[in-house]
Amino acid sequence: MCDNRPMTNAPVDPLVIIELTNLKAAGELWELAHHPALATKPEWMRELAQNKHAYIRYWLAQNPAITSCLDVLKKLVCDEDPYVRYWVAEVQDIPYPEIIQTLASDKDHHVRTALARNPALVVSDKAIATLAKDRSKRVRWYLSRSATIANCPDAVKRLATDKDYEVRYALAYNPAIASYPEVIHVLTKDADQRIRNSLASNPARPSSTASSNPWQATQPVTQVPAI
């Protein structure tokens, strides 16, 4: 299913259609695959998604035009090549929860890592919850830094008690936890001093806090550790 919408609300320039047609006729499929106006030709997107050459599918997977065509996305997220699926996971503005959920369960941790840092994740609380219990620490670390967790309390609560300190540290610094006083309270009681310091330097923390305020913690620090 494609909605066949152009990438902008402006009429499609006939010269662009000619350009696309010429690229296809000349066999310049890699250029065609990443052309921003490809959304005007959903049938060509379908052809490219089934191309036997992986590099063609790589270019297509990076093209934001694919967000206009659900059946093309469904094909690409099940591609045998993990790099194709990785590039789909990098595409922002994917509006389909089922696509995001498929990517969240991908067998390749690079794909799941790309999704964990993608703002498109916000369309699926189910996918966020899945990534919050991912076996890869790197996936959970990226998720714990993401604004997408703000409306997914189960994920926030799980990350607050994650076994790896880097994940809890990144979560403690994330302004998205501001609406979860119970999570803030858990983090202030964390046995690791670094977590409490990270919470104290959270950008959403009030400049002054009373002793009864859930944000009350140790003195601020300035860096979130990378992993």
TORKOL-4160 file (C-alpha; in steps of 0.2 Angstrom, whole numbers, padded with zeros to 4 digits, m for minus):
227
<pt num="1" X="0000" Y="0000" Z="0000"/>
<pt num="2" X="0007" Y="0017" Z="m0005"/>
<pt num="3" X="m0002" Y="0034" Z="m0002"/>
<pt num="4" X="0007" Y="0040" Z="m0018"/>
<pt num="5" X="0010" Y="0057" Z="m0010"/>
<pt num="6" X="0024" Y="0068" Z="m0016"/>
<pt num="7" X="0038" Y="0073" Z="m0004"/>
<pt num="8" X="0031" Y="0091" Z="m0004"/>
<pt num="9" X="0014" Y="0099" Z="m0006"/>
<pt num="10" X="0020" Y="0107" Z="m0022"/>
<pt num="11" X="0016" Y="0100" Z="m0039"/>
<pt num="12" X="0028" Y="0088" Z="m0046"/>
<pt num="13" X="0039" Y="0096" Z="m0059"/>
<pt num="14" X="0037" Y="0087" Z="m0076"/>
<pt num="15" X="0056" Y="0089" Z="m0078"/>
<pt num="16" X="0059" Y="0078" Z="m0063"/>
<pt num="17" X="0048" Y="0065" Z="m0070"/>
<pt num="18" X="0058" Y="0065" Z="m0086"/>
<pt num="19" X="0074" Y="0064" Z="m0075"/>
<pt num="20" X="0068" Y="0049" Z="m0066"/>
<pt num="21" X="0062" Y="0041" Z="m0082"/>
<pt num="22" X="0079" Y="0044" Z="m0090"/>
<pt num="23" X="0088" Y="0037" Z="m0075"/>
<pt num="24" X="0078" Y="0021" Z="m0076"/>
<pt num="25" X="0080" Y="0019" Z="m0095"/>
<pt num="26" X="0099" Y="0022" Z="m0093"/>
<pt num="27" X="0100" Y="0008" Z="m0080"/>
<pt num="28" X="0106" Y="0021" Z="m0067"/>
<pt num="29" X="0097" Y="0012" Z="m0054"/>
<pt num="30" X="0107" Y="0017" Z="m0039"/>
<pt num="31" X="0104" Y="0036" Z="m0043"/>
<pt num="32" X="0086" Y="0032" Z="m0046"/>
<pt num="33" X="0085" Y="0023" Z="m0029"/>
<pt num="34" X="0090" Y="0038" Z="m0019"/>
<pt num="35" X="0081" Y="0051" Z="m0029"/>
<pt num="36" X="0070" Y="0062" Z="m0017"/>
<pt num="37" X="0056" Y="0062" Z="m0030"/>
<pt num="38" X="0055" Y="0043" Z="m0031"/>
<pt num="39" X="0039" Y="0044" Z="m0020"/>
<pt num="40" X="0030" Y="0049" Z="m0036"/>
<pt num="41" X="0034" Y="0032" Z="m0044"/>
<pt num="42" X="0029" Y="0019" Z="m0031"/>
<pt num="43" X="0029" Y="0005" Z="m0044"/>
<pt num="44" X="0047" Y="0009" Z="m0047"/>
<pt num="45" X="0051" Y="0008" Z="m0028"/>
<pt num="46" X="0043" Y="m0009" Z="m0028"/>
<pt num="47" X="0054" Y="m0015" Z="m0042"/>
<pt num="48" X="0070" Y="m0008" Z="m0033"/>
<pt num="49" X="0065" Y="m0016" Z="m0017"/>
<pt num="50" X="0066" Y="m0033" Z="m0025"/>
<pt num="51" X="0082" Y="m0029" Z="m0035"/>
<pt num="52" X="0095" Y="m0043" Z="m0034"/>
<pt num="53" X="0109" Y="m0031" Z="m0030"/>
<pt num="54" X="0111" Y="m0027" Z="m0012"/>
<pt num="55" X="0119" Y="m0010" Z="m0015"/>
<pt num="56" X="0103" Y="m0004" Z="m0025"/>
<pt num="57" X="0092" Y="m0009" Z="m0010"/>
<pt num="58" X="0105" Y="0000" Z="0002"/>
<pt num="59" X="0102" Y="0016" Z="m0008"/>
<pt num="60" X="0083" Y="0014" Z="m0008"/>
<pt num="61" X="0083" Y="0010" Z="0011"/>
<pt num="62" X="0091" Y="0027" Z="0014"/>
<pt num="63" X="0078" Y="0037" Z="0004"/>
<pt num="64" X="0065" Y="0046" Z="0014"/>
<pt num="65" X="0053" Y="0043" Z="0000"/>
<pt num="66" X="0050" Y="0025" Z="0006"/>
<pt num="67" X="0040" Y="0032" Z="0021"/>
<pt num="68" X="0026" Y="0035" Z="0008"/>
<pt num="69" X="0025" Y="0016" Z="0004"/>
<pt num="70" X="0020" Y="0004" Z="0017"/>
<pt num="71" X="0022" Y="m0012" Z="0006"/>
<pt num="72" X="0040" Y="m0006" Z="0001"/>
<pt num="73" X="0044" Y="m0004" Z="0019"/>
<pt num="74" X="0038" Y="m0021" Z="0024"/>
<pt num="75" X="0049" Y="m0028" Z="0010"/>
<pt num="76" X="0064" Y="m0019" Z="0016"/>
<pt num="77" X="0063" Y="m0022" Z="0034"/>
<pt num="78" X="0063" Y="m0041" Z="0030"/>
<pt num="79" X="0078" Y="m0040" Z="0018"/>
<pt num="80" X="0091" Y="m0054" Z="0020"/>
<pt num="81" X="0105" Y="m0041" Z="0021"/>
<pt num="82" X="0106" Y="m0033" Z="0038"/>
<pt num="83" X="0113" Y="m0017" Z="0030"/>
<pt num="84" X="0097" Y="m0014" Z="0021"/>
<pt num="85" X="0087" Y="m0016" Z="0037"/>
<pt num="86" X="0100" Y="m0005" Z="0046"/>
<pt num="87" X="0097" Y="0010" Z="0034"/>
<pt num="88" X="0078" Y="0008" Z="0036"/>
<pt num="89" X="0080" Y="0009" Z="0054"/>
<pt num="90" X="0090" Y="0026" Z="0052"/>
<pt num="91" X="0076" Y="0034" Z="0042"/>
<pt num="92" X="0066" Y="0046" Z="0052"/>
<pt num="93" X="0047" Y="0050" Z="0050"/>
<pt num="94" X="0042" Y="0032" Z="0048"/>
<pt num="95" X="0023" Y="0033" Z="0052"/>
<pt num="96" X="0019" Y="0015" Z="0054"/>
<pt num="97" X="0020" Y="0006" Z="0071"/>
<pt num="98" X="0021" Y="m0011" Z="0063"/>
<pt num="99" X="0037" Y="m0006" Z="0054"/>
<pt num="100" X="0045" Y="0001" Z="0070"/>
<pt num="101" X="0040" Y="m0015" Z="0080"/>
<pt num="102" X="0048" Y="m0026" Z="0067"/>
<pt num="103" X="0064" Y="m0017" Z="0068"/>
<pt num="104" X="0064" Y="m0017" Z="0087"/>
<pt num="105" X="0064" Y="m0036" Z="0086"/>
<pt num="106" X="0078" Y="m0037" Z="0072"/>
<pt num="107" X="0091" Y="m0051" Z="0075"/>
<pt num="108" X="0105" Y="m0039" Z="0071"/>
<pt num="109" X="0110" Y="m0027" Z="0086"/>
<pt num="110" X="0116" Y="m0014" Z="0074"/>
<pt num="111" X="0098" Y="m0012" Z="0067"/>
<pt num="112" X="0091" Y="m0011" Z="0084"/>
<pt num="113" X="0104" Y="0002" Z="0089"/>
<pt num="114" X="0100" Y="0013" Z="0075"/>
<pt num="115" X="0082" Y="0012" Z="0079"/>
<pt num="116" X="0085" Y="0016" Z="0097"/>
<pt num="117" X="0092" Y="0033" Z="0093"/>
<pt num="118" X="0079" Y="0037" Z="0079"/>
<pt num="119" X="0065" Y="0049" Z="0084"/>
<pt num="120" X="0053" Y="0039" Z="0073"/>
<pt num="121" X="0053" Y="0026" Z="0088"/>
<pt num="122" X="0040" Y="0038" Z="0096"/>
<pt num="123" X="0026" Y="0030" Z="0086"/>
<pt num="124" X="0027" Y="0013" Z="0095"/>
<pt num="125" X="0027" Y="0012" Z="0114"/>
<pt num="126" X="0028" Y="m0007" Z="0111"/>
<pt num="127" X="0044" Y="m0005" Z="0102"/>
<pt num="128" X="0051" Y="0006" Z="0115"/>
<pt num="129" X="0046" Y="m0007" Z="0128"/>
<pt num="130" X="0055" Y="m0020" Z="0118"/>
<pt num="131" X="0071" Y="m0011" Z="0116"/>
<pt num="132" X="0071" Y="m0007" Z="0135"/>
<pt num="133" X="0074" Y="m0025" Z="0139"/>
<pt num="134" X="0086" Y="m0028" Z="0124"/>
<pt num="135" X="0101" Y="m0039" Z="0127"/>
<pt num="136" X="0113" Y="m0027" Z="0120"/>
<pt num="137" X="0119" Y="m0013" Z="0132"/>
<pt num="138" X="0122" Y="m0002" Z="0118"/>
<pt num="139" X="0104" Y="m0002" Z="0112"/>
<pt num="140" X="0098" Y="0001" Z="0130"/>
<pt num="141" X="0110" Y="0015" Z="0132"/>
<pt num="142" X="0105" Y="0024" Z="0116"/>
<pt num="143" X="0086" Y="0022" Z="0121"/>
<pt num="144" X="0090" Y="0029" Z="0139"/>
<pt num="145" X="0096" Y="0045" Z="0131"/>
<pt num="146" X="0081" Y="0047" Z="0119"/>
<pt num="147" X="0066" Y="0059" Z="0121"/>
<pt num="148" X="0055" Y="0045" Z="0114"/>
<pt num="149" X="0054" Y="0036" Z="0131"/>
<pt num="150" X="0045" Y="0051" Z="0139"/>
<pt num="151" X="0027" Y="0043" Z="0136"/>
<pt num="152" X="0032" Y="0025" Z="0140"/>
<pt num="153" X="0033" Y="0023" Z="0159"/>
<pt num="154" X="0036" Y="0004" Z="0158"/>
<pt num="155" X="0052" Y="0007" Z="0148"/>
<pt num="156" X="0058" Y="0022" Z="0160"/>
<pt num="157" X="0055" Y="0011" Z="0175"/>
<pt num="158" X="0065" Y="m0004" Z="0168"/>
<pt num="159" X="0079" Y="0007" Z="0162"/>
<pt num="160" X="0080" Y="0015" Z="0180"/>
<pt num="161" X="0085" Y="m0002" Z="0187"/>
<pt num="162" X="0096" Y="m0008" Z="0173"/>
<pt num="163" X="0110" Y="m0019" Z="0178"/>
<pt num="164" X="0123" Y="m0008" Z="0168"/>
<pt num="165" X="0128" Y="0008" Z="0176"/>
<pt num="166" X="0130" Y="0017" Z="0159"/>
<pt num="167" X="0112" Y="0015" Z="0155"/>
<pt num="168" X="0106" Y="0021" Z="0172"/>
<pt num="169" X="0118" Y="0036" Z="0171"/>
<pt num="170" X="0112" Y="0041" Z="0153"/>
<pt num="171" X="0094" Y="0039" Z="0159"/>
<pt num="172" X="0097" Y="0050" Z="0175"/>
<pt num="173" X="0103" Y="0064" Z="0163"/>
<pt num="174" X="0089" Y="0063" Z="0151"/>
<pt num="175" X="0076" Y="0077" Z="0153"/>
<pt num="176" X="0062" Y="0065" Z="0147"/>
<pt num="177" X="0061" Y="0058" Z="0165"/>
<pt num="178" X="0055" Y="0074" Z="0172"/>
<pt num="179" X="0037" Y="0068" Z="0173"/>
<pt num="180" X="0042" Y="0052" Z="0183"/>
<pt num="181" X="0045" Y="0057" Z="0201"/>
<pt num="182" X="0045" Y="0039" Z="0206"/>
<pt num="183" X="0059" Y="0035" Z="0194"/>
<pt num="184" X="0069" Y="0051" Z="0200"/>
<pt num="185" X="0067" Y="0045" Z="0218"/>
<pt num="186" X="0074" Y="0028" Z="0213"/>
<pt num="187" X="0089" Y="0036" Z="0204"/>
<pt num="188" X="0092" Y="0047" Z="0219"/>
<pt num="189" X="0094" Y="0031" Z="0229"/>
<pt num="190" X="0105" Y="0022" Z="0217"/>
<pt num="191" X="0120" Y="0014" Z="0225"/>
<pt num="192" X="0132" Y="0021" Z="0212"/>
<pt num="193" X="0137" Y="0039" Z="0216"/>
<pt num="194" X="0139" Y="0042" Z="0198"/>
<pt num="195" X="0121" Y="0039" Z="0194"/>
<pt num="196" X="0116" Y="0052" Z="0208"/>
<pt num="197" X="0128" Y="0065" Z="0201"/>
<pt num="198" X="0121" Y="0062" Z="0184"/>
<pt num="199" X="0104" Y="0065" Z="0190"/>
<pt num="200" X="0109" Y="0081" Z="0199"/>
<pt num="201" X="0115" Y="0088" Z="0182"/>
<pt num="202" X="0100" Y="0084" Z="0173"/>
<pt num="203" X="0094" Y="0099" Z="0162"/>
<pt num="204" X="0076" Y="0097" Z="0168"/>
<pt num="205" X="0081" Y="0098" Z="0186"/>
<pt num="206" X="0075" Y="0114" Z="0195"/>
<pt num="207" X="0089" Y="0126" Z="0200"/>
<pt num="208" X="0085" Y="0125" Z="0218"/>
<pt num="209" X="0077" Y="0110" Z="0226"/>
<pt num="210" X="0070" Y="0107" Z="0244"/>
<pt num="211" X="0075" Y="0092" Z="0254"/>
<pt num="212" X="0058" Y="0084" Z="0250"/>
<pt num="213" X="0060" Y="0087" Z="0231"/>
<pt num="214" X="0063" Y="0071" Z="0221"/>
<pt num="215" X="0077" Y="0079" Z="0212"/>
<pt num="216" X="0087" Y="0082" Z="0227"/>
<pt num="217" X="0103" Y="0073" Z="0225"/>
<pt num="218" X="0122" Y="0076" Z="0225"/>
<pt num="219" X="0131" Y="0090" Z="0216"/>
<pt num="220" X="0130" Y="0092" Z="0197"/>
<pt num="221" X="0143" Y="0084" Z="0185"/>
<pt num="222" X="0145" Y="0089" Z="0167"/>
<pt num="223" X="0147" Y="0073" Z="0157"/>
<pt num="224" X="0138" Y="0058" Z="0152"/>
<pt num="225" X="0150" Y="0044" Z="0149"/>
<pt num="226" X="0150" Y="0036" Z="0132"/>
<pt num="227" X="0151" Y="0017" Z="0129"/>
